[in-house]
Amino acid sequence: MSKITRATQALEKAGVRFTLHAYEYDPEAESIALQAAEALGVEPGRMLKTLMAEVDGKPVCAVVPSDAEVSMKKLASAFGAKAARMMRPADAERLTGYHVGGISPFGQKKRVPVAIEAAALGHAAVFLNGGQRGLQVELDPNDAVKVLGAIARPLTA
């Protein structure tokens, strides 16, 4: 498994300190992020999942804890929009340049607005997809916000 991805390159270019964690990816897992948390022995609230969505028809990225559901109403509100819906997997892959299960908020092919669950900022470190299946990056959530130009808002149901 390559440890160099567009995501890790973006973090290095931004001068952000991070730690890589590889794990055995299970394509049959019901929840990719929860499986990653279990495989790495990380509490689910620190393992964040990257979700691609659309608000009022425009693409956005939502980053929420692996054990939580994103609220479409809160996601729309975070971006000052009226409606939100999940993006189709094929559209998410085309937009980000990553495969489902390996979508990272860092180094996406097309940069889109990002919102991170505000509660995640209460952790000293969180885990986010490192740009390929079976690879996570551990970093300070405030660094993630800074690198992504993200907004931190309550996003979960």
C-alpha positions in Angstrom: 0.0 0.0 0.0 1.4 3.4 -1.0 1.6 5.9 1.8 1.8 8.8 -0.6 -1.6 10.0 -1.8 -3.0 13.3 -2.9 -4.3 13.7 0.6 -1.0 13.2 2.3 0.7 15.4 -0.3 -1.8 18.2 0.4 -1.2 17.9 4.2 2.6 17.9 3.7 2.4 20.9 1.4 0.3 22.8 4.1 3.0 21.9 6.7 0.5 20.0 8.8 1.8 17.4 11.3 0.0 14.0 10.9 0.5 10.4 11.5 -0.5 7.6 9.0 -2.3 4.5 10.1 -2.9 1.6 7.8 -5.4 -1.1 8.5 -7.1 -4.1 6.7 -9.9 -2.6 4.7 -13.1 -4.7 4.7 -15.1 -4.0 1.5 -18.1 -6.0 3.0 -18.3 -3.8 6.2 -21.6 -2.2 6.8 -19.9 1.0 7.8 -16.5 1.8 6.4 -15.7 4.3 9.0 -16.8 2.2 11.9 -14.8 -0.7 10.6 -11.8 1.5 10.4 -12.3 2.7 14.0 -12.6 -0.9 15.2 -9.5 -2.0 13.2 -7.4 0.8 14.6 -8.8 0.6 18.2 -10.1 4.2 18.0 -13.2 5.5 19.6 -15.8 6.1 16.9 -16.2 9.8 17.8 -12.6 10.4 16.8 -12.8 8.5 13.5 -14.4 10.9 11.1 -16.1 9.9 7.9 -16.1 12.0 4.7 -19.4 12.3 3.0 -20.1 14.0 -0.3 -23.4 15.8 -0.6 -25.2 18.5 -2.5 -26.8 21.6 -1.0 -29.2 23.4 -3.3 -27.7 21.3 -6.1 -24.1 22.4 -5.3 -21.4 19.9 -4.2 -20.1 20.0 -0.6 -18.1 17.8 1.7 -19.4 16.9 5.2 -17.0 15.4 7.8 -18.8 13.8 10.8 -18.0 11.2 13.5 -18.2 7.6 12.2 -20.9 6.7 14.7 -23.2 9.6 13.8 -25.7 10.3 11.0 -25.5 13.6 9.2 -28.6 15.7 9.4 -29.5 17.0 6.0 -31.4 19.9 7.5 -28.3 20.9 9.6 -26.0 20.4 6.6 -28.2 22.7 4.4 -28.3 25.3 7.2 -24.5 25.2 7.6 -24.1 26.4 4.0 -27.1 28.8 4.1 -29.0 26.5 1.8 -32.6 25.2 1.8 -32.1 21.5 0.9 -29.3 18.9 1.1 -29.0 15.3 -0.2 -26.3 12.8 -0.4 -24.3 12.7 -3.6 -24.5 9.5 -5.7 -21.3 7.4 -5.2 -20.3 7.6 -8.9 -20.7 11.4 -8.8 -18.6 11.6 -5.6 -15.8 9.5 -7.2 -15.8 11.6 -10.3 -15.7 14.9 -8.4 -13.1 13.9 -5.8 -10.9 11.6 -7.9 -11.1 9.0 -5.0 -12.9 5.7 -4.8 -15.7 5.2 -2.3 -14.1 3.9 0.9 -11.0 6.0 0.2 -12.5 9.5 -0.2 -10.5 12.0 1.8 -11.5 15.6 2.3 -7.8 16.5 1.5 -6.5 16.7 -2.0 -9.8 16.2 -3.8 -9.6 16.7 -7.6 -12.1 19.5 -7.4 -12.1 21.6 -4.2 -15.6 22.0 -2.7 -16.8 23.8 0.5 -16.3 21.6 3.6 -18.2 21.5 6.9 -16.8 19.6 9.9 -19.0 18.5 12.9 -18.2 21.1 15.5 -18.0 18.5 18.3 -15.0 17.0 16.6 -12.9 20.1 17.6 -13.1 19.0 21.2 -10.7 16.1 20.5 -6.9 16.6 20.6 -6.6 14.4 17.5 -9.0 12.9 15.0 -8.7 10.4 12.2 -9.7 11.1 8.5 -9.4 9.1 5.4 -5.9 9.3 4.0 -6.9 9.1 0.3 -7.1 5.3 -0.2 -8.9 2.4 1.3 -7.2 1.2 4.4 -5.3 4.4 5.2 -6.2 7.0 7.8 -4.4 10.2 8.8 -4.4 11.3 12.5 -4.2 15.0 13.1 -5.3 17.9 15.2 -8.9 18.8 14.1 -8.1 22.5 14.1 -5.4 21.8 11.5 -7.9 20.0 9.4 -10.3 23.0 9.5 -7.4 25.3 8.6 -6.1 23.2 5.6 -9.6 22.6 4.3 -10.9 26.2 4.8 -13.8 24.4 6.5 -16.6 25.7 8.7 -17.3 23.9 12.0 -21.0 23.5 12.6 -23.3 21.0 14.3 -24.1 18.6 11.5 -25.4 15.4 13.1 -28.9 14.3 13.8 
